[in-house]
Amino acid sequence: MRPQVLLVFLTRFEESMAMLKGIAHYERTHQIWAAFHDDQARTETEPHWLRAKKWHGVISRHTTPGLVQVCAELKIPLVDLNDVPLFPGVPKIRPDNVGLGHLGAEHFLERGHRHFGFSGFSNYEWSCERRDGFVEALKLAGRDCDVFDVTYPGDLTPVWDVAQISTLAGWLKRLPKPAGVMACMDLRAQQIISAAQGSGILIPEEVAILGANNDPIRCELAYPPLSSAAPNAFQSGYRAAELLADLLAGNKPASYDQRVEPLGVVARQSTDVLAIDDRSVAAALSFIRERASHGITVDQVVRQVYSSRSQLEKKFRRHLGRSPQAEIRRVQVHKIRQLLVETDFPLKKIAELTGFEHVEYMCVLFKRLMGDSPGIYRKKTQTNPPHSAARPVAG
């Protein structure tokens, strides 16, 4: 008889889907199970589900004391994927949160930042671990970090959200600029973005903002799109299945708290800048990022930042090593690349969306900067699509 395995995962979370894919991959290549997916996580609040059928093992992303107790009573091996403190005797797979913090610090240091902030939740262990990793990596580089932690009530409400944005605004105003700020998770990063925008702080030119968990929908819906440190949910699921197979074979786990190394930082616009302390250059970069795809000129940029063209040219070359015109083209080409990969739009449509009157000129410029024509670039990238990391939702 095939082992009967219960999987407790809410599928509305993308990280749960990635973990389930990891479990399925292990099951296909190593072990034949009869799996039942509790996709509403009813076992979390109704552990009597465990008594209704003979289960040989459980893998849960939503583990509660009640679930742990019933599994212990029935002697059912349980693997916990929830990023909360250990339950005694229950092996756990969770992200390397300190490693996520290290990734965030390295991301900002590579971009030349000298001032840093971190904001998270002081009452959650995973958030504190990410904070400690961020601060530790900065300290090793000889840098300090301004920490702004709060107590999270466990449920996001409009009233709490508004209050947080207000207090975050005061903190951001006090930070020396430009600054690199990491949040404990993407939700907190979105609040920081709202606080910065409400205070007239430029993102990413004055404050670059990095989230964690890499929830693709949340990150892409943010404005500007949010960079995020990505855990490896697929690997977490795979290792949970591997661990359950060992438990079913009567083996004891080598460790009851196993950490999974993160994938890396998925960079988007919220950190896409070098740290620059010149306000006119920062403002010009912000305007270019917003308007480059509308076919703007350098003269329009000059008028926007109340500077002379020659002065702005000198500042751009000093801070970026390129001219304002080259920056406009860089942003346009980045957008062309995105449209080539993510859409099947014809080149004429892409030219219209990126500020080019003539598609022929767009193609010539793209090939000069990228080495391939748009058509060849599209074939290459769509044949080998980039890996997209899924997010584990912490806590």
LOGUKE-882948 format. One line per 2 residues: their letters; for each residue x, y, z of C-alpha. Coordinates in Angstrom, 2 decimals, always signed. Layout:
<sites>
A) X/Y/Z ~ ...
</sites>
This chain:
<sites>
MR) +0.00/+0.00/+0.00 ~ +1.31/+3.43/-0.90
PQ) +2.00/+5.74/+2.07 ~ -0.90/+8.14/+2.71
VL) +0.53/+11.66/+3.09 ~ -1.41/+14.78/+4.13
LV) -0.23/+18.12/+2.72 ~ -1.49/+21.20/+4.60
FL) -1.02/+24.25/+2.35 ~ -3.14/+27.28/+1.56
TR) -2.75/+27.63/-2.19 ~ -3.63/+31.33/-2.25
FE) +0.01/+31.91/-1.24 ~ +2.50/+31.66/-4.11
ES) +5.18/+30.28/-1.82 ~ +2.86/+27.39/-0.94
MA) +2.49/+26.55/-4.62 ~ +6.27/+26.61/-5.07
ML) +6.72/+24.34/-2.04 ~ +4.12/+21.92/-3.40
KG) +5.99/+21.82/-6.72 ~ +9.15/+20.92/-4.82
IA) +7.30/+18.14/-2.97 ~ +5.81/+16.86/-6.24
HY) +9.23/+16.84/-7.89 ~ +10.69/+14.71/-5.09
ER) +7.70/+12.38/-5.09 ~ +7.96/+11.83/-8.86
TH) +11.65/+11.01/-8.76 ~ +12.07/+9.17/-5.44
QI) +8.90/+8.05/-3.72 ~ +5.39/+6.99/-4.69
WA) +2.87/+8.48/-2.28 ~ -0.88/+8.82/-2.19
AF) -1.07/+12.51/-1.25 ~ -4.14/+14.39/-0.07
HD) -3.91/+18.18/-0.29 ~ -5.77/+20.11/+2.42
DQ) -5.79/+23.30/+0.32 ~ -7.85/+25.23/+2.87
AR) -5.58/+24.29/+5.78 ~ -8.57/+23.05/+7.74
TE) -6.27/+20.71/+9.63 ~ -4.76/+23.84/+11.18
TE) -7.95/+24.56/+13.16 ~ -9.64/+21.15/+12.98
PH) -6.94/+18.59/+13.86 ~ -9.62/+15.87/+14.18
WL) -9.16/+15.58/+10.39 ~ -6.10/+13.54/+11.29
RA) -8.26/+10.97/+13.07 ~ -10.59/+10.48/+10.12
KK) -8.08/+8.49/+8.06 ~ -4.93/+6.45/+8.48
WH) -2.12/+8.86/+7.63 ~ +1.48/+7.79/+7.36
GV) +2.94/+11.30/+7.32 ~ +2.13/+15.02/+7.25
IS) +3.88/+18.03/+5.69 ~ +2.40/+21.31/+6.89
RH) +2.98/+24.99/+6.11 ~ +0.36/+25.94/+8.73
TT) +1.44/+24.02/+11.81 ~ -0.32/+24.64/+15.14
PG) +0.14/+23.21/+18.65 ~ -3.08/+21.23/+18.14
LV) -1.78/+19.66/+14.94 ~ +1.53/+18.80/+16.63
QV) -0.29/+17.23/+19.61 ~ -2.56/+14.98/+17.51
CA) +0.34/+13.86/+15.29 ~ +2.30/+12.94/+18.42
EL) -0.66/+11.02/+19.88 ~ -1.18/+9.07/+16.64
KI) +2.57/+8.69/+16.06 ~ +2.34/+10.33/+12.63
PL) +5.65/+11.80/+11.37 ~ +5.26/+15.55/+10.82
VD) +7.48/+17.97/+8.88 ~ +6.88/+21.65/+9.61
LN) +7.43/+24.34/+6.95 ~ +6.10/+27.28/+8.96
DV) +8.71/+29.97/+9.71 ~ +7.96/+30.13/+13.45
PL) +9.91/+28.82/+16.49 ~ +10.46/+25.08/+16.74
FP) +7.88/+22.72/+18.17 ~ +9.75/+20.21/+20.38
GV) +10.47/+17.01/+18.52 ~ +9.13/+18.29/+15.17
PK) +11.67/+18.75/+12.36 ~ +11.39/+22.07/+10.56
IR) +12.45/+23.40/+7.16 ~ +12.59/+27.20/+6.85
PD) +14.46/+30.00/+5.05 ~ +17.93/+31.10/+6.06
NV) +16.68/+34.47/+7.29 ~ +20.11/+35.71/+8.33
GL) +21.26/+34.91/+4.80 ~ +18.38/+36.97/+3.38
GH) +19.54/+39.92/+5.48 ~ +23.10/+39.48/+4.22
LG) +21.85/+39.51/+0.63 ~ +20.04/+42.80/+1.23
AE) +23.11/+44.48/+2.68 ~ +25.34/+43.25/-0.13
HF) +22.84/+44.50/-2.71 ~ +23.02/+48.04/-1.33
LE) +26.78/+48.01/-0.74 ~ +27.34/+47.02/-4.37
RG) +25.41/+50.13/-5.40 ~ +27.62/+52.43/-3.36
HR) +25.28/+53.23/-0.48 ~ +26.77/+54.56/+2.75
HF) +23.59/+55.10/+4.79 ~ +21.23/+52.26/+5.67
GF) +17.97/+51.49/+7.41 ~ +15.97/+48.40/+8.29
SG) +12.33/+48.19/+9.31 ~ +10.59/+45.07/+10.55
FS) +8.54/+43.47/+13.30 ~ +10.19/+43.05/+16.69
NY) +7.72/+40.35/+17.81 ~ +8.52/+37.91/+14.98
EW) +11.66/+35.77/+15.08 ~ +12.03/+35.57/+11.28
SC) +11.97/+39.39/+11.03 ~ +14.57/+39.78/+13.78
ER) +16.81/+37.22/+12.06 ~ +16.61/+39.15/+8.79
RD) +17.36/+42.38/+10.62 ~ +20.32/+40.84/+12.41
GF) +21.73/+39.46/+9.15 ~ +21.39/+42.87/+7.47
VE) +23.05/+44.70/+10.37 ~ +25.80/+42.06/+10.68
AL) +26.78/+42.27/+7.01 ~ +26.89/+46.08/+7.17
KL) +29.00/+45.98/+10.32 ~ +31.49/+43.70/+8.56
AG) +31.71/+46.39/+5.86 ~ +32.26/+49.11/+8.49
RD) +28.75/+50.59/+8.17 ~ +26.00/+51.36/+10.68
CD) +22.28/+50.80/+10.30 ~ +19.30/+52.74/+11.63
VF) +16.69/+50.16/+12.78 ~ +12.99/+51.00/+13.00
DV) +11.12/+47.97/+14.34 ~ +7.50/+47.86/+15.51
TY) +5.15/+45.28/+16.97 ~ +3.03/+43.65/+14.27
PG) -0.52/+42.84/+15.43 ~ -0.66/+39.82/+13.10
DL) -3.48/+41.20/+10.95 ~ -3.19/+44.03/+8.45
TP) -6.03/+46.53/+8.88 ~ -6.51/+49.88/+7.13
VW) -6.22/+51.76/+10.44 ~ -2.93/+50.08/+11.36
DV) -1.61/+50.54/+7.82 ~ -2.31/+54.29/+7.82
AQ) -0.71/+54.71/+11.25 ~ +2.40/+52.85/+10.11
IS) +2.81/+54.96/+6.98 ~ +2.67/+58.09/+9.13
TL) +5.35/+56.92/+11.58 ~ +7.53/+55.54/+8.79
AG) +7.43/+58.92/+7.07 ~ +8.96/+60.59/+10.11
WL) +11.70/+57.96/+10.27 ~ +12.53/+58.26/+6.56
KR) +12.79/+62.05/+6.78 ~ +15.43/+61.70/+9.51
LP) +17.59/+59.25/+7.55 ~ +20.66/+60.73/+5.82
KP) +20.25/+60.57/+2.03 ~ +20.77/+58.71/-0.20
AG) +19.93/+55.63/+1.85 ~ +19.34/+51.95/+1.24
VM) +16.42/+50.62/+3.29 ~ +15.50/+46.96/+3.66
AC) +12.13/+45.78/+4.97 ~ +11.52/+42.46/+6.69
MD) +8.98/+41.49/+4.00 ~ +7.36/+42.88/+0.86
LR) +4.27/+44.09/+2.74 ~ +6.42/+46.26/+5.00
AQ) +8.37/+47.51/+1.97 ~ +5.11/+48.65/+0.36
QI) +4.34/+50.70/+3.47 ~ +7.80/+52.29/+3.25
IS) +7.18/+53.16/-0.41 ~ +3.88/+54.84/+0.51
AA) +5.53/+56.75/+3.35 ~ +8.35/+57.98/+1.10
QG) +6.01/+59.07/-1.67 ~ +3.77/+60.90/+0.78
SG) +6.82/+62.79/+2.04 ~ +8.12/+63.78/-1.38
IL) +11.15/+61.46/-1.07 ~ +12.42/+60.16/-4.41
IP) +12.55/+56.37/-4.91 ~ +15.15/+55.02/-5.56
EE) +17.26/+58.17/-5.98 ~ +17.01/+59.34/-2.33
VA) +15.79/+56.15/-0.66 ~ +16.25/+52.78/-2.37
IL) +13.83/+50.20/-0.95 ~ +14.24/+46.42/-0.80
GA) +11.64/+43.91/+0.35 ~ +11.95/+40.23/+1.18
NN) +10.02/+37.09/+0.08 ~ +9.75/+38.20/-3.58
DP) +5.98/+37.96/-3.93 ~ +5.85/+38.62/-7.71
IR) +2.36/+40.14/-7.77 ~ +2.93/+42.40/-4.76
CE) +6.33/+43.48/-6.10 ~ +5.14/+44.22/-9.63
LA) +2.03/+46.09/-8.48 ~ +4.14/+48.40/-6.30
YP) +5.22/+51.71/-7.80 ~ +8.03/+51.74/-8.48
PL) +8.24/+47.94/-8.86 ~ +9.80/+46.51/-5.72
SS) +13.16/+44.75/-5.54 ~ +13.07/+41.82/-3.16
AA) +15.33/+39.19/-1.57 ~ +14.04/+35.79/-2.66
PN) +14.01/+32.64/-0.50 ~ +13.94/+29.24/-2.23
AF) +10.45/+27.84/-1.63 ~ +10.81/+25.07/-4.22
QS) +13.91/+23.75/-2.47 ~ +12.12/+23.99/+0.90
GY) +9.34/+21.74/-0.41 ~ +11.78/+19.29/-1.95
RA) +13.76/+18.98/+1.27 ~ +10.57/+18.57/+3.32
AE) +9.56/+15.61/+1.15 ~ +13.06/+14.18/+1.43
LL) +12.94/+14.53/+5.21 ~ +9.50/+12.90/+5.47
AD) +10.75/+9.95/+3.41 ~ +13.58/+9.51/+5.93
LL) +11.14/+9.65/+8.84 ~ +8.88/+7.07/+7.19
AG) +11.94/+4.82/+6.82 ~ +12.53/+5.07/+10.57
NK) +15.49/+7.44/+10.39 ~ +15.99/+10.37/+12.76
PA) +16.60/+13.81/+11.23 ~ +20.18/+15.07/+11.26
SY) +18.84/+18.44/+12.41 ~ +15.48/+19.57/+13.70
DQ) +15.94/+23.10/+12.34 ~ +17.13/+22.99/+8.73
RV) +17.66/+26.27/+6.88 ~ +17.39/+26.70/+3.10
EP) +19.79/+29.10/+1.40 ~ +18.04/+31.98/-0.43
LG) +18.07/+32.36/-4.20 ~ +19.27/+35.96/-4.35
VV) +17.92/+39.48/-4.86 ~ +15.42/+40.02/-7.67
AR) +16.25/+43.60/-8.68 ~ +13.49/+45.90/-9.86
QS) +13.16/+49.67/-10.10 ~ +12.96/+50.43/-6.36
TD) +16.74/+49.86/-6.00 ~ +17.81/+50.48/-9.61
VL) +20.17/+53.36/-8.95 ~ +23.66/+54.15/-7.76
AI) +23.80/+56.11/-4.50 ~ +24.03/+59.78/-5.54
DD) +23.95/+62.69/-3.10 ~ +23.33/+65.37/-5.75
RS) +19.66/+66.37/-5.65 ~ +19.51/+67.64/-9.26
VA) +21.01/+64.42/-10.64 ~ +18.66/+62.35/-8.48
AA) +15.67/+64.35/-9.71 ~ +16.82/+64.02/-13.33
LS) +17.19/+60.25/-12.97 ~ +13.71/+60.00/-11.46
FI) +12.22/+62.01/-14.35 ~ +14.07/+59.91/-16.95
RE) +12.87/+56.64/-15.41 ~ +9.28/+57.86/-15.45
RA) +9.25/+59.50/-18.86 ~ +11.94/+57.91/-21.05
SH) +9.40/+55.67/-22.77 ~ +7.49/+58.77/-23.88
GI) +10.39/+59.86/-26.07 ~ +11.69/+62.72/-23.90
TV) +14.68/+64.89/-24.82 ~ +17.60/+66.08/-22.74
DQ) +16.20/+69.64/-22.95 ~ +13.03/+68.46/-21.24
VV) +15.10/+66.89/-18.48 ~ +17.07/+70.13/-18.06
RQ) +13.87/+72.17/-17.71 ~ +12.47/+69.67/-15.19
VY) +15.42/+70.03/-12.79 ~ +16.07/+73.78/-13.31
SS) +19.67/+73.27/-14.43 ~ +21.78/+74.29/-17.40
RS) +22.47/+71.58/-19.94 ~ +26.24/+71.85/-19.62
QL) +26.07/+71.65/-15.81 ~ +23.79/+68.62/-15.89
EK) +26.04/+66.92/-18.46 ~ +29.06/+67.42/-16.19
KF) +27.24/+66.07/-13.13 ~ +25.97/+63.00/-14.98
RR) +29.42/+62.15/-16.25 ~ +30.92/+62.64/-12.77
HL) +28.33/+60.53/-10.94 ~ +27.33/+57.97/-13.60
GR) +30.06/+58.02/-16.20 ~ +27.53/+58.66/-18.97
SP) +25.47/+61.52/-20.40 ~ +21.77/+62.24/-19.78
QA) +21.09/+61.13/-23.38 ~ +22.82/+57.80/-22.73
EI) +20.74/+57.33/-19.58 ~ +17.53/+57.94/-21.54
RR) +18.59/+55.30/-24.07 ~ +19.57/+52.87/-21.31
VQ) +16.10/+53.12/-19.73 ~ +14.40/+52.77/-23.12
VH) +16.42/+49.66/-23.99 ~ +15.63/+48.13/-20.59
KI) +11.92/+48.58/-21.37 ~ +12.34/+47.13/-24.87
RQ) +14.01/+44.04/-23.37 ~ +11.16/+43.62/-20.92
LL) +8.51/+43.84/-23.65 ~ +10.39/+41.42/-25.90
VE) +10.53/+38.83/-23.12 ~ +7.11/+39.30/-21.51
TD) +4.87/+40.01/-24.53 ~ +4.35/+38.93/-28.14
FP) +3.88/+42.52/-29.30 ~ +5.19/+43.26/-32.80
LK) +8.26/+45.52/-33.02 ~ +6.16/+48.45/-34.26
KI) +4.04/+48.30/-31.11 ~ +7.13/+48.05/-28.89
AE) +8.62/+51.10/-30.62 ~ +5.44/+53.07/-29.87
LT) +5.50/+52.00/-26.21 ~ +9.14/+52.95/-25.70
GF) +9.17/+56.39/-27.32 ~ +10.53/+55.65/-30.82
EH) +8.85/+57.23/-33.82 ~ +10.59/+54.86/-36.26
VE) +10.89/+51.14/-35.57 ~ +14.00/+50.95/-37.77
YM) +15.88/+53.36/-35.50 ~ +14.81/+51.41/-32.41
CV) +16.21/+48.21/-33.95 ~ +19.52/+49.84/-34.87
LF) +19.92/+51.33/-31.37 ~ +18.97/+48.08/-29.65
KR) +21.49/+46.05/-31.68 ~ +24.23/+48.60/-31.04
LM) +23.71/+48.44/-27.27 ~ +22.76/+44.77/-26.85
GD) +24.73/+43.07/-29.63 ~ +21.63/+41.31/-31.02
SP) +18.67/+42.53/-33.03 ~ +15.32/+42.63/-31.14
GI) +14.12/+39.56/-33.04 ~ +17.16/+37.44/-32.18
YR) +17.08/+38.65/-28.56 ~ +13.42/+37.61/-28.27
KK) +14.12/+34.14/-29.69 ~ +17.00/+33.59/-27.28
TQ) +15.14/+34.70/-24.17 ~ +11.87/+32.95/-24.98
TN) +13.69/+29.70/-25.71 ~ +15.43/+29.95/-22.33
PP) +13.00/+31.88/-20.12 ~ +14.50/+33.38/-16.94
HS) +13.84/+31.55/-13.67 ~ +11.31/+33.33/-11.47
AA) +11.69/+32.81/-7.75 ~ +8.55/+32.19/-5.73
RP) +8.16/+33.68/-2.31 ~ +7.75/+32.05/+1.02
VA) +5.43/+34.22/+3.16 ~ +7.22/+34.58/+6.45
G) +5.45/+34.28/+9.72
</sites>
